Amino acid sequence: MLAKLDRFDRVLTRFETAVMVVSMATITLVIAAQVCLRYIFNDSLPWAEELVRYVVVWMSFIGAGMGVAKGAHVAMGLLSNLLPQALVVWSVRLAHLAGMLFAALLMIYGTEHVLNVTAFGQVSSAMRAPMGLIYACLPLGAALFFLRLAENFLRSWLTPLGSKRASDMLWTGGT
């Protein structure tokens, strides 16, 4: 089962990394073009700032799942130092479940919001892009966040308690 989780982790990591690389390249190219146009040709792209803003929002939601995988989110180190190992493991499992509940609610309400905005035909001001597409980062990011938390939750049950790997993976994923 751990081998399957490791494979799942690698696939998800590749997807998240590809999205981040494409996003960073897009931001860099659009801002560079905007600066050149503005300062060299005294002209600008009216949609550039809006696109960059929305790409950064998308990156934030995709990055939340990556943060879970890398153990980059805020954790209470004091708790793990004061409590016995078994209680730490249970508190981490509880935190994973609470995070999964939050992510599930964000998926549900984010999807409702995307459907409502799409139904009204709302578009962005400069790009005229459908706002439903822009707000789709809510349920997608929440789904990735949920999957990463579920992966960590499963690992906390599948890894023997006393092992170094167990203590390393209390908050982080398989890598």
N, CA and C atoms as an extended XYZ file, in Angstrom:
525
Properties=species:S:1:pos:R:3:atomname:S:1:resname:S:1:resid:I:1 pbc="F F F"
N         0.821       -1.198        0.000 N   MET     1
C         0.000        0.000        0.000 CA  MET     1
C         0.866        1.263        0.000 C   MET     1
N         1.980        1.223        0.756 N   LEU     2
C         2.877        2.386        0.778 CA  LEU     2
C         3.479        2.643       -0.598 C   LEU     2
N         3.750        1.578       -1.354 N   ALA     3
C         4.294        1.756       -2.703 CA  ALA     3
C         3.278        2.468       -3.600 C   ALA     3
N         1.996        2.132       -3.444 N   LYS     4
C         0.957        2.797       -4.226 CA  LYS     4
C         0.841        4.268       -3.817 C   LYS     4
N         0.958        4.537       -2.527 N   LEU     5
C         0.924        5.931       -2.061 CA  LEU     5
C         2.122        6.711       -2.599 C   LEU     5
N         3.280        6.067       -2.640 N   ASP     6
C         4.465        6.723       -3.184 CA  ASP     6
C         4.271        7.052       -4.673 C   ASP     6
N         3.698        6.118       -5.425 N   ARG     7
C         3.433        6.346       -6.841 CA  ARG     7
C         2.418        7.480       -7.019 C   ARG     7
N         1.355        7.466       -6.208 N   PHE     8
C         0.357        8.531       -6.237 CA  PHE     8
C         1.004        9.877       -5.927 C   PHE     8
N         1.886        9.896       -4.941 N   ASP     9
C         2.595       11.119       -4.561 CA  ASP     9
C         3.438       11.642       -5.716 C   ASP     9
N         4.147       10.755       -6.408 N   ARG    10
C         4.974       11.181       -7.541 CA  ARG    10
C         4.136       11.776       -8.673 C   ARG    10
N         3.004       11.143       -8.980 N   VAL    11
C         2.134       11.644      -10.057 CA  VAL    11
C         1.570       13.016       -9.687 C   VAL    11
N         1.076       13.137       -8.463 N   LEU    12
C         0.513       14.407       -8.015 CA  LEU    12
C         1.577       15.498       -7.962 C   LEU    12
N         2.771       15.142       -7.532 N   THR    13
C         3.873       16.105       -7.478 CA  THR    13
C         4.237       16.590       -8.876 C   THR    13
N         4.269       15.684       -9.838 N   ARG    14
C         4.562       16.092      -11.226 CA  ARG    14
C         3.508       17.059      -11.750 C   ARG    14
N         2.244       16.756      -11.479 N   PHE    15
C         1.165       17.637      -11.933 CA  PHE    15
C         1.294       19.016      -11.291 C   PHE    15
N         1.439       19.048       -9.977 N   GLU    16
C         1.543       20.330       -9.264 CA  GLU    16
C         2.761       21.120       -9.729 C   GLU    16
N         3.879       20.440       -9.905 N   THR    17
C         5.102       21.103      -10.353 CA  THR    17
C         4.925       21.666      -11.762 C   THR    17
N         4.306       20.893      -12.639 N   ALA    18
C         4.083       21.373      -14.011 CA  ALA    18
C         3.198       22.619      -14.008 C   ALA    18
N         2.147       22.611      -13.197 N   VAL    19
C         1.265       23.783      -13.115 CA  VAL    19
C         2.040       24.989      -12.599 C   VAL    19
N         2.867       24.792      -11.607 N   MET    20
C         3.644       25.902      -11.046 CA  MET    20
C         4.673       26.431      -12.047 C   MET    20
N         5.332       25.552      -12.765 N   VAL    21
C         6.326       25.986      -13.753 CA  VAL    21
C         5.654       26.786      -14.869 C   VAL    21
N         4.552       26.269      -15.381 N   VAL    22
C         3.825       26.988      -16.436 CA  VAL    22
C         3.321       28.334      -15.905 C   VAL    22
N         2.832       28.352      -14.679 N   SER    23
C         2.340       29.595      -14.080 CA  SER    23
C         3.453       30.626      -13.921 C   SER    23
N         4.586       30.198      -13.404 N   MET    24
C         5.715       31.128      -13.224 CA  MET    24
C         6.223       31.638      -14.572 C   MET    24
N         6.280       30.755      -15.566 N   ALA    25
C         6.719       31.181      -16.904 CA  ALA    25
C         5.739       32.186      -17.489 C   ALA    25
N         4.460       31.935      -17.305 N   THR    26
C         3.433       32.860      -17.804 CA  THR    26
C         3.576       34.222      -17.144 C   THR    26
N         3.699       34.223      -15.832 N   ILE    27
C         3.850       35.489      -15.104 CA  ILE    27
C         5.084       36.245      -15.576 C   ILE    27
N         6.192       35.532      -15.693 N   THR    28
C         7.442       36.166      -16.112 CA  THR    28
C         7.332       36.760      -17.511 C   THR    28
N         6.787       36.002      -18.437 N   LEU    29
C         6.665       36.485      -19.816 CA  LEU    29
C         5.698       37.666      -19.926 C   LEU    29
N         4.575       37.587      -19.255 N   VAL    30
C         3.582       38.662      -19.346 CA  VAL    30
C         4.110       39.941      -18.712 C   VAL    30
N         4.746       39.819      -17.553 N   ILE    31
C         5.283       41.021      -16.902 CA  ILE    31
C         6.429       41.604      -17.715 C   ILE    31
N         7.289       40.748      -18.268 N   ALA    32
C         8.387       41.247      -19.105 CA  ALA    32
C         7.845       41.970      -20.340 C   ALA    32
N         6.841       41.388      -20.970 N   ALA    33
C         6.230       42.043      -22.133 CA  ALA    33
C         5.588       43.366      -21.733 C   ALA    33
N         4.921       43.378      -20.597 N   GLN    34
C         4.269       44.599      -20.123 CA  GLN    34
C         5.293       45.705      -19.855 C   GLN    34
N         6.389       45.351      -19.214 N   VAL    35
C         7.435       46.345      -18.922 CA  VAL    35
C         8.037       46.873      -20.218 C   VAL    35
N         8.362       45.973      -21.140 N   CYS    36
C         8.934       46.416      -22.426 CA  CYS    36
C         7.970       47.318      -23.182 C   CYS    36
N         6.742       46.904      -23.270 N   LEU    37
C         5.757       47.710      -23.993 CA  LEU    37
C         5.555       49.080      -23.336 C   LEU    37
N         5.516       49.085      -22.023 N   ARG    38
C         5.233       50.333      -21.320 CA  ARG    38
C         6.394       51.320      -21.406 C   ARG    38
N         7.606       50.830      -21.201 N   TYR    39
C         8.743       51.744      -21.114 CA  TYR    39
C         9.483       51.959      -22.429 C   TYR    39
N         9.367       51.039      -23.361 N   ILE    40
C        10.044       51.197      -24.641 CA  ILE    40
C         9.099       51.785      -25.686 C   ILE    40
N         7.865       51.257      -25.739 N   PHE    41
C         6.925       51.675      -26.769 CA  PHE    41
C         5.823       52.598      -26.258 C   PHE    41
N         5.864       52.909      -24.968 N   ASN    42
C         4.871       53.785      -24.352 CA  ASN    42
C         3.440       53.270      -24.590 C   ASN    42
N         3.292       51.970      -24.490 N   ASP    43
C         2.007       51.310      -24.669 CA  ASP    43
C         1.921       50.195      -23.626 C   ASP    43
N         0.775       49.592      -23.454 N   SER    44
C         0.679       48.489      -22.499 CA  SER    44
C        -0.413       47.517      -22.906 C   SER    44
N        -0.385       46.372      -22.273 N   LEU    45
C        -1.425       45.364      -22.476 CA  LEU    45
C        -2.483       45.589      -21.395 C   LEU    45
N        -3.692       45.888      -21.749 N   PRO    46
C        -4.702       46.208      -20.741 CA  PRO    46
C        -5.082       45.025      -19.847 C   PRO    46
N        -4.805       43.823      -20.280 N   TRP    47
C        -5.204       42.635      -19.538 CA  TRP    47
C        -4.068       42.013      -18.735 C   TRP    47
N        -2.852       42.533      -18.841 N   ALA    48
C        -1.678       41.881      -18.260 CA  ALA    48
C        -1.755       41.765      -16.737 C   ALA    48
N        -2.062       42.871      -16.054 N   GLU    49
C        -2.107       42.825      -14.594 CA  GLU    49
C        -3.197       41.884      -14.093 C   GLU    49
N        -4.323       41.877      -14.775 N   GLU    50
C        -5.414       40.996      -14.366 CA  GLU    50
C        -5.019       39.528      -14.523 C   GLU    50
N        -4.399       39.192      -15.644 N   LEU    51
C        -3.959       37.814      -15.867 CA  LEU    51
C        -2.958       37.386      -14.799 C   LEU    51
N        -1.982       38.235      -14.525 N   VAL    52
C        -0.969       37.892      -13.528 CA  VAL    52
C        -1.624       37.701      -12.153 C   VAL    52
N        -2.552       38.565      -11.815 N   ARG    53
C        -3.248       38.463      -10.526 CA  ARG    53
C        -3.968       37.124      -10.409 C   ARG    53
N        -4.684       36.725      -11.455 N   TYR    54
C        -5.422       35.470      -11.406 CA  TYR    54
C        -4.492       34.255      -11.417 C   TYR    54
N        -3.392       34.335      -12.124 N   VAL    55
C        -2.430       33.226      -12.112 CA  VAL    55
C        -1.822       33.072      -10.712 C   VAL    55
N        -1.546       34.174      -10.038 N   VAL    56
C        -1.016       34.101       -8.673 CA  VAL    56
C        -2.041       33.472       -7.727 C   VAL    56
N        -3.306       33.800       -7.900 N   VAL    57
C        -4.356       33.184       -7.079 CA  VAL    57
C        -4.399       31.683       -7.326 C   VAL    57
N        -4.350       31.278       -8.592 N   TRP    58
C        -4.325       29.854       -8.915 CA  TRP    58
C        -3.109       29.173       -8.279 C   TRP    58
N        -1.962       29.828       -8.364 N   MET    59
C        -0.747       29.256       -7.770 CA  MET    59
C        -0.895       29.077       -6.264 C   MET    59
N        -1.562       30.001       -5.617 N   SER    60
C        -1.765       29.910       -4.170 CA  SER    60
C        -2.601       28.683       -3.810 C   SER    60
N        -3.657       28.444       -4.567 N   PHE    61
C        -4.511       27.301       -4.260 CA  PHE    61
C        -3.841       25.978       -4.604 C   PHE    61
N        -3.106       25.927       -5.699 N   ILE    62
C        -2.357       24.707       -6.034 CA  ILE    62
C        -1.236       24.503       -5.021 C   ILE    62
N        -0.605       25.589       -4.623 N   GLY    63
C         0.505       25.526       -3.671 CA  GLY    63
C         0.097       25.050       -2.292 C   GLY    63
N        -1.171       25.196       -1.918 N   ALA    64
C        -1.619       24.720       -0.600 CA  ALA    64
C        -1.426       23.213       -0.487 C   ALA    64
N        -1.769       22.486       -1.544 N   GLY    65
C        -1.553       21.039       -1.543 CA  GLY    65
C        -0.078       20.695       -1.532 C   GLY    65
N         0.706       21.463       -2.255 N   MET    66
C         2.154       21.236       -2.259 CA  MET    66
C         2.730       21.487       -0.871 C   MET    66
N         2.183       22.472       -0.176 N   GLY    67
C         2.641       22.770        1.185 CA  GLY    67
C         2.401       21.603        2.124 C   GLY    67
N         1.269       20.928        1.959 N   VAL    68
C         0.992       19.744        2.777 CA  VAL    68
C         2.008       18.652        2.452 C   VAL    68
N         2.284       18.460        1.172 N   ALA    69
C         3.220       17.410        0.761 CA  ALA    69
C         4.628       17.660        1.285 C   ALA    69
N         5.027       18.917        1.344 N   LYS    70
C         6.385       19.257        1.780 CA  LYS    70
C         6.474       19.549        3.277 C   LYS    70
N         5.343       19.562        3.963 N   GLY    71
C         5.360       19.879        5.387 CA  GLY    71
C         5.647       21.345        5.641 C   GLY    71
N         5.209       22.196        4.729 N   ALA    72
C         5.541       23.618        4.821 CA  ALA    72
C         4.484       24.443        5.550 C   ALA    72
N         3.376       23.833        5.925 N   HIS    73
C         2.348       24.580        6.643 CA  HIS    73
C         2.711       24.691        8.114 C   HIS    73
N         2.104       25.614        8.773 N   VAL    74
C         2.379       25.854       10.184 CA  VAL    74
C         2.011       24.614       10.988 C   VAL    74
N         2.912       24.193       11.850 N   ALA    75
C         2.669       23.049       12.727 CA  ALA    75
C         3.037       23.446       14.154 C   ALA    75
N         2.499       22.721       15.083 N   MET    76
C         2.786       23.016       16.486 CA  MET    76
C         3.887       22.087       16.976 C   MET    76
N         5.123       22.518       16.820 N   GLY    77
C         6.266       21.717       17.246 CA  GLY    77
C         6.299       21.495       18.740 C   GLY    77
N         5.805       22.451       19.490 N   LEU    78
C         5.774       22.332       20.949 CA  LEU    78
C         4.934       21.131       21.360 C   LEU    78
N         3.825       20.931       20.682 N   LEU    79
C         2.947       19.812       20.982 CA  LEU    79
C         3.680       18.489       20.815 C   LEU    79
N         4.425       18.344       19.721 N   SER    80
C         5.127       17.077       19.492 CA  SER    80
C         6.288       16.875       20.456 C   SER    80
N         6.809       17.950       21.042 N   ASN    81
C         7.889       17.817       22.013 CA  ASN    81
C         7.374       17.472       23.404 C   ASN    81
N         6.167       17.880       23.730 N   LEU    82
C         5.630       17.682       25.072 CA  LEU    82
C         4.839       16.387       25.235 C   LEU    82
N         4.190       15.944       24.172 N   LEU    83
C         3.322       14.773       24.276 CA  LEU    83
C         4.083       13.494       23.953 C   LEU    83
N         3.613       12.370       24.501 N   PRO    84
C         4.187       11.082       24.090 CA  PRO    84
C         3.904       10.827       22.610 C   PRO    84
N         4.748       10.018       21.979 N   GLN    85
C         4.666        9.759       20.550 CA  GLN    85
C         3.270        9.308       20.119 C   GLN    85
N         2.643        8.423       20.888 N   ALA    86
C         1.318        7.920       20.506 CA  ALA    86
C         0.292        9.044       20.471 C   ALA    86
N         0.359        9.968       21.422 N   LEU    87
C        -0.580       11.097       21.429 CA  LEU    87
C        -0.288       12.071       20.296 C   LEU    87
N         0.977       12.227       19.974 N   VAL    88
C         1.338       13.094       18.852 CA  VAL    88
C         0.746       12.531       17.572 C   VAL    88
N         0.877       11.236       17.376 N   VAL    89
C         0.342       10.600       16.175 CA  VAL    89
C        -1.171       10.805       16.108 C   VAL    89
N        -1.860       10.635       17.211 N   TRP    90
C        -3.316       10.820       17.208 CA  TRP    90
C        -3.695       12.277       16.993 C   TRP    90
N        -2.930       13.202       17.543 N   SER    91
C        -3.243       14.618       17.315 CA  SER    91
C        -3.009       15.000       15.855 C   SER    91
N        -1.983       14.415       15.248 N   VAL    92
C        -1.717       14.676       13.832 CA  VAL    92
C        -2.826       14.076       12.976 C   VAL    92
N        -3.259       12.877       13.317 N   ARG    93
C        -4.367       12.261       12.571 CA  ARG    93
C        -5.631       13.108       12.688 C   ARG    93
N        -5.882       13.619       13.870 N   LEU    94
C        -7.038       14.486       14.071 CA  LEU    94
C        -6.907       15.765       13.245 C   LEU    94
N        -5.703       16.331       13.211 N   ALA    95
C        -5.468       17.528       12.405 CA  ALA    95
C        -5.680       17.236       10.924 C   ALA    95
N        -5.235       16.065       10.466 N   HIS    96
C        -5.462       15.683        9.069 CA  HIS    96
C        -6.954       15.569        8.773 C   HIS    96
N        -7.695       14.954        9.691 N   LEU    97
C        -9.144       14.829        9.490 CA  LEU    97
C        -9.821       16.197        9.467 C   LEU    97
N        -9.415       17.089       10.361 N   ALA    98
C        -9.991       18.437       10.378 CA  ALA    98
C        -9.664       19.173        9.082 C   ALA    98
N        -8.440       19.031        8.618 N   GLY    99
C        -8.053       19.648        7.344 CA  GLY    99
C        -8.829       19.066        6.178 C   GLY    99
N        -9.068       17.750        6.197 N   MET   100
C        -9.842       17.114        5.143 CA  MET   100
C       -11.290       17.605        5.158 C   MET   100
N       -11.848       17.809        6.348 N   LEU   101
C       -13.203       18.353        6.453 CA  LEU   101
C       -13.252       19.757        5.858 C   LEU   101
N       -12.283       20.593        6.223 N   PHE   102
C       -12.219       21.948        5.670 CA  PHE   102
C       -12.106       21.905        4.146 C   PHE   102
N       -11.230       21.046        3.634 N   ALA   103
C       -11.039       20.947        2.186 CA  ALA   103
C       -12.312       20.459        1.501 C   ALA   103
N       -13.012       19.510        2.121 N   ALA   104
C       -14.262       19.011        1.539 CA  ALA   104
C       -15.304       20.130        1.479 C   ALA   104
N       -15.406       20.905        2.549 N   LEU   105
C       -16.351       22.028        2.549 CA  LEU   105
C       -15.971       23.065        1.498 C   LEU   105
N       -14.676       23.329        1.361 N   LEU   106
C       -14.218       24.279        0.350 CA  LEU   106
C       -14.513       23.763       -1.056 C   LEU   106
N       -14.380       22.451       -1.266 N   MET   107
C       -14.726       21.878       -2.566 CA  MET   107
C       -16.214       22.066       -2.856 C   MET   107
N       -17.052       21.777       -1.863 N   ILE   108
C       -18.504       21.871       -2.053 CA  ILE   108
C       -18.919       23.313       -2.326 C   ILE   108
N       -18.532       24.218       -1.431 N   TYR   109
C       -18.954       25.606       -1.586 CA  TYR   109
C       -18.233       26.302       -2.741 C   TYR   109
N       -17.002       25.904       -3.012 N   GLY   110
C       -16.289       26.447       -4.167 CA  GLY   110
C       -16.952       26.040       -5.470 C   GLY   110
N       -17.397       24.788       -5.546 N   THR   111
C       -18.103       24.310       -6.738 CA  THR   111
C       -19.424       25.044       -6.912 C   THR   111
N       -20.158       25.228       -5.801 N   GLU   112
C       -21.412       25.995       -5.878 CA  GLU   112
C       -21.158       27.410       -6.391 C   GLU   112
N       -20.100       28.029       -5.888 N   HIS   113
C       -19.775       29.395       -6.309 CA  HIS   113
C       -19.432       29.437       -7.803 C   HIS   113
N       -18.636       28.490       -8.254 N   VAL   114
C       -18.270       28.430       -9.675 CA  VAL   114
C       -19.524       28.260      -10.528 C   VAL   114
N       -20.438       27.389      -10.113 N   LEU   115
C       -21.669       27.169      -10.879 CA  LEU   115
C       -22.550       28.415      -10.891 C   LEU   115
N       -22.642       29.108       -9.762 N   ASN   116
C       -23.442       30.339       -9.706 CA  ASN   116
C       -22.868       31.419      -10.610 C   ASN   116
N       -21.557       31.614      -10.528 N   VAL   117
C       -20.914       32.646      -11.345 CA  VAL   117
C       -21.042       32.301      -12.824 C   VAL   117
N       -20.907       31.034      -13.146 N   THR   118
C       -21.036       30.594      -14.537 CA  THR   118
C       -22.467       30.797      -15.032 C   THR   118
N       -23.443       30.485      -14.178 N   ALA   119
C       -24.852       30.640      -14.559 CA  ALA   119
C       -25.188       32.100      -14.877 C   ALA   119
N       -24.579       33.023      -14.141 N   PHE   120
C       -24.840       34.440      -14.384 CA  PHE   120
C       -24.029       34.994      -15.554 C   PHE   120
N       -23.076       34.224      -16.050 N   GLY   121
C       -22.277       34.659      -17.195 CA  GLY   121
C       -21.290       35.763      -16.871 C   GLY   121
N       -20.859       35.828      -15.615 N   GLN   122
C       -19.921       36.884      -15.206 CA  GLN   122
C       -18.566       36.692      -15.883 C   GLN   122
N       -18.003       37.810      -16.369 N   VAL   123
C       -16.685       37.782      -16.998 CA  VAL   123
C       -15.779       38.788      -16.314 C   VAL   123
N       -14.467       38.584      -16.456 N   SER   124
C       -13.508       39.507      -15.847 CA  SER   124
C       -13.505       40.828      -16.615 C   SER   124
N       -13.054       41.870      -15.954 N   SER   125
C       -13.179       43.204      -16.538 CA  SER   125
C       -12.256       43.440      -17.735 C   SER   125
N       -11.005       43.059      -17.668 N   ALA   126
C       -10.064       43.375      -18.743 CA  ALA   126
C        -9.952       42.254      -19.782 C   ALA   126
N        -9.847       41.022      -19.307 N   MET   127
C        -9.653       39.906      -20.239 CA  MET   127
C       -10.959       39.394      -20.828 C   MET   127
N       -12.073       39.675      -20.164 N   ARG   128
C       -13.382       39.170      -20.562 CA  ARG   128
C       -13.427       37.643      -20.476 C   ARG   128
N       -12.628       37.095      -19.563 N   ALA   129
C       -12.593       35.646      -19.350 CA  ALA   129
C       -13.743       35.260      -18.420 C   ALA   129
N       -14.302       34.070      -18.596 N   PRO   130
C       -15.379       33.641      -17.701 CA  PRO   130
C       -14.866       33.528      -16.261 C   PRO   130
N       -15.564       34.167      -15.335 N   MET   131
C       -15.131       34.139      -13.937 CA  MET   131
C       -15.267       32.738      -13.339 C   MET   131
N       -16.140       31.927      -13.906 N   GLY   132
C       -16.247       30.544      -13.441 CA  GLY   132
C       -14.938       29.801      -13.616 C   GLY   132
N       -14.257       30.061      -14.721 N   LEU   133
C       -12.949       29.448      -14.970 CA  LEU   133
C       -11.922       29.954      -13.959 C   LEU   133
N       -11.988       31.224      -13.659 N   ILE   134
C       -11.033       31.805      -12.711 CA  ILE   134
C       -11.283       31.276      -11.298 C   ILE   134
N       -12.552       31.198      -10.896 N   TYR   135
C       -12.887       30.695       -9.560 CA  TYR   135
C       -12.762       29.183       -9.438 C   TYR   135
N       -12.521       28.490      -10.539 N   ALA   136
C       -12.367       27.034      -10.487 CA  ALA   136
C       -11.162       26.620       -9.654 C   ALA   136
N       -10.283       27.569       -9.363 N   CYS   137
C        -9.140       27.245       -8.503 CA  CYS   137
C        -9.597       26.860       -7.092 C   CYS   137
N       -10.778       27.326       -6.664 N   LEU   138
C       -11.288       26.971       -5.334 CA  LEU   138
C       -11.513       25.462       -5.192 C   LEU   138
N       -12.389       24.858       -6.003 N   PRO   139
C       -12.587       23.416       -5.820 CA  PRO   139
C       -11.380       22.579       -6.228 C   PRO   139
N       -10.641       23.006       -7.251 N   LEU   140
C        -9.470       22.233       -7.661 CA  LEU   140
C        -8.387       22.254       -6.584 C   LEU   140
N        -8.083       23.441       -6.080 N   GLY   141
C        -7.083       23.550       -5.018 CA  GLY   141
C        -7.510       22.792       -3.772 C   GLY   141
N        -8.798       22.867       -3.434 N   ALA   142
C        -9.304       22.142       -2.272 CA  ALA   142
C        -9.208       20.632       -2.478 C   ALA   142
N        -9.453       20.175       -3.704 N   ALA   143
C        -9.335       18.742       -3.992 CA  ALA   143
C        -7.893       18.270       -3.826 C   ALA   143
N        -6.948       19.056       -4.331 N   LEU   144
C        -5.534       18.695       -4.165 CA  LEU   144
C        -5.135       18.713       -2.688 C   LEU   144
N        -5.620       19.710       -1.957 N   PHE   145
C        -5.360       19.818       -0.517 CA  PHE   145
C        -5.921       18.583        0.193 C   PHE   145
N        -7.145       18.207       -0.148 N   PHE   146
C        -7.789       17.032        0.436 CA  PHE   146
C        -6.987       15.767        0.135 C   PHE   146
N        -6.584       15.597       -1.119 N   LEU   147
C        -5.833       14.398       -1.500 CA  LEU   147
C        -4.516       14.294       -0.741 C   LEU   147
N        -3.824       15.409       -0.586 N   ARG   148
C        -2.556       15.390        0.152 CA  ARG   148
C        -2.771       15.063        1.626 C   ARG   148
N        -3.817       15.643        2.218 N   LEU   149
C        -4.112       15.336        3.620 CA  LEU   149
C        -4.526       13.876        3.782 C   LEU   149
N        -5.323       13.364        2.852 N   ALA   150
C        -5.741       11.962        2.906 CA  ALA   150
C        -4.530       11.036        2.758 C   ALA   150
N        -3.622       11.415        1.883 N   GLU   151
C        -2.392       10.629        1.711 CA  GLU   151
C        -1.609       10.584        3.023 C   GLU   151
N        -1.434       11.723        3.661 N   ASN   152
C        -0.705       11.766        4.925 CA  ASN   152
C        -1.436       10.997        6.020 C   ASN   152
N        -2.766       11.103        6.026 N   PHE   153
C        -3.569       10.376        7.003 CA  PHE   153
C        -3.357        8.871        6.837 C   PHE   153
N        -3.414        8.387        5.603 N   LEU   154
C        -3.182        6.960        5.356 CA  LEU   154
C        -1.779        6.546        5.760 C   LEU   154
N        -0.810        7.375        5.441 N   ARG   155
C         0.576        7.052        5.813 CA  ARG   155
C         0.728        6.946        7.331 C   ARG   155
N         0.000        7.781        8.076 N   SER   156
C         0.118        7.732        9.537 CA  SER   156
C        -0.391        6.407       10.089 C   SER   156
N        -1.272        5.723        9.363 N   TRP   157
C        -1.766        4.419        9.791 CA  TRP   157
C        -0.886        3.280        9.281 C   TRP   157
N        -0.239        3.481        8.142 N   LEU   158
C         0.506        2.392        7.511 CA  LEU   158
C         1.968        2.313        7.934 C   LEU   158
N         2.478        3.360        8.543 N   THR   159
C         3.878        3.388        8.925 CA  THR   159
C         3.998        3.003       10.399 C   THR   159
N         4.885        2.067       10.730 N   PRO   160
C         5.041        1.668       12.140 CA  PRO   160
C         5.406        2.866       13.023 C   PRO   160
N         4.830        2.895       14.231 N   LEU   161
C         4.961        4.051       15.113 CA  LEU   161
C         6.395        4.386       15.496 C   LEU   161
N         7.208        3.418       15.813 N   GLY   162
C         8.546        3.716       16.324 CA  GLY   162
C         9.565        4.091       15.271 C   GLY   162
N         9.244        3.932       14.010 N   SER   163
C        10.246        4.130       12.966 CA  SER   163
C        10.551        5.602       12.727 C   SER   163
N        11.764        5.859       12.242 N   LYS   164
C        12.154        7.226       11.899 CA  LYS   164
C        11.235        7.767       10.811 C   LYS   164
N        10.883        6.908        9.874 N   ARG   165
C         9.997        7.317        8.786 CA  ARG   165
C         8.651        7.804        9.327 C   ARG   165
N         8.158        7.177       10.401 N   ALA   166
C         6.878        7.589       10.986 CA  ALA   166
C         6.976        8.999       11.549 C   ALA   166
N         8.047        9.288       12.270 N   SER   167
C         8.164       10.631       12.850 CA  SER   167
C         8.407       11.678       11.775 C   SER   167
N         9.108       11.302       10.702 N   ASP   168
C         9.340       12.250        9.596 CA  ASP   168
C         8.053       12.541        8.835 C   ASP   168
N         7.132       11.576        8.805 N   MET   169
C         5.946       11.725        7.974 CA  MET   169
C         4.710       12.123        8.763 C   MET   169
N         4.876       12.527       10.004 N   LEU   170
C         3.691       12.928       10.761 CA  LEU   170
C         2.966       14.059       10.069 C   LEU   170
N         3.724       15.011        9.572 N   TRP   171
C         3.085       16.154        8.923 CA  TRP   171
C         3.300       16.159        7.423 C   TRP   171
N         4.334       15.478        6.953 N   THR   172
C         4.661       15.567        5.534 CA  THR   172
C         4.259       14.289        4.812 C   THR   172
N         4.353       14.375        3.500 N   GLY   173
C         4.011       13.231        2.653 CA  GLY   173
C         5.153       12.251        2.544 C   GLY   173
N         5.114       11.474        1.484 N   GLY   174
C         6.040       10.371        1.327 CA  GLY   174
C         7.426       10.741        0.875 C   GLY   174
N         7.634       11.948        0.403 N   THR   175
C         8.953       12.270       -0.118 CA  THR   175
C         9.757       13.078        0.857 C   THR   175
